[in-house]
């Protein structure tokens, strides 16, 4: 896999599984929409590989998003509407990429899978 996307999920919110799934979907789509079309096309052709990873809290999440931005990787931080589980505007997760796997791994390789 030469291209992938990473989705980072806050563990401090203790979101239900269904909520995590929906928030990750938002992060994946929005980050893809922010990416360069050439990278998206390569990622699509390879099967849209992605990993979902744990971050402790919003501070850690923002740290990884900042690192990705510095490397020119598309990002998206997802703020919840607040209709069900968390307060409106709560940042729940973030998407990084799609981009080259080696660039994504440079940022997130120490994080654990959800």
N, C-alpha and C positions, 0 to 999 in steps of 0.2 A: 504494500500500500504506500504510494508515493504522496498521497494527499489525504488529509483528514481534518476533522473539526473536534474541538474539545468543548464540552459543556461543564461548567463549574457550578456546583450546588452548595448553598450554605447549609451546614449541619446544625448550627445553633437554632434555626427556626423549627426543627423537628417536623417538617412538612409530611403530611400523609403521602403514600406512594402515588396516588392518583394526581395529587397536586404537583408533585415533583415531575411526573410525566408531562403534564400540560405546560409547566414552566420551562422545562427543557425543550419542548417543541417550539415554544415562542423564541427561545434563545437561538436554537438552530436556524430557524427560518430568518429571523432578523439579522443575525450575523452573516448568513449567506447573502442576504440582500445588500449588505454593506460591502461585500467582497468584490474584488476585480472579476469581471466576467470570464476572463481566460482561466483563472483559478477555479471558479465555480464549474466551468465546463469540464475541466480535467477531473475534478472531484466527482462530478456526476457520472462520468464515464467509468470511473473506478468503483462505483457502487456506494458512494456517499459515506465512507467510513467515519466513525465518530466514537469518542469515549466520553463517559460521564464520570466526573471526578468530584471528590469531596474537598471543600474548603471550610475552615472553622467558622468564619464570620464574614461580615461585609468588608471589614478592613483587609482581610486576606484576599478576598475576591477582587477588590479594587487594585490590590498590588499586582495580581496576575494580569488583570485587564491593562494596567499601565505598561507592564512589560511587553505585552502583545502589541500595544499601540506603538511603542518605541521601535519594534521590529517591523512595523508596517503591516501587521496582521489585523484583519477586520475584527471588530468586536461588537457586542451588544449586551448591555446590562438591562435585565428585565425587572421592571417595577410592576408589582401586582396592583390590580384595580381595587383590591380589598373587599370583594363581595363575600368571601367565604372564610378564609383561615387567618389571614394577616391584615394589618392595617393598610389602608390605601397608600400607595407609594413605596411600600417595602420592597427593597431590592432582594430578589429571591435567588437569582442565578445569572450566569453570563455565558455567552457563546464566544469562542475564539475560532476564527477561520470560517471557511476552509482555507487551508494553505498547505505548503509542503510539510510533510510529516516531521522532517528533521527540525524545522522551525518551531512547530507546535511543541514537539518533545523537548526542545531546548528550554521552554518555559515551564511545562507542566510535568516533567518526568518524575518529580518527587511526590506528586499527589497520588492518593489511593483511589481506586474505583469505588463508585457508590455501590 
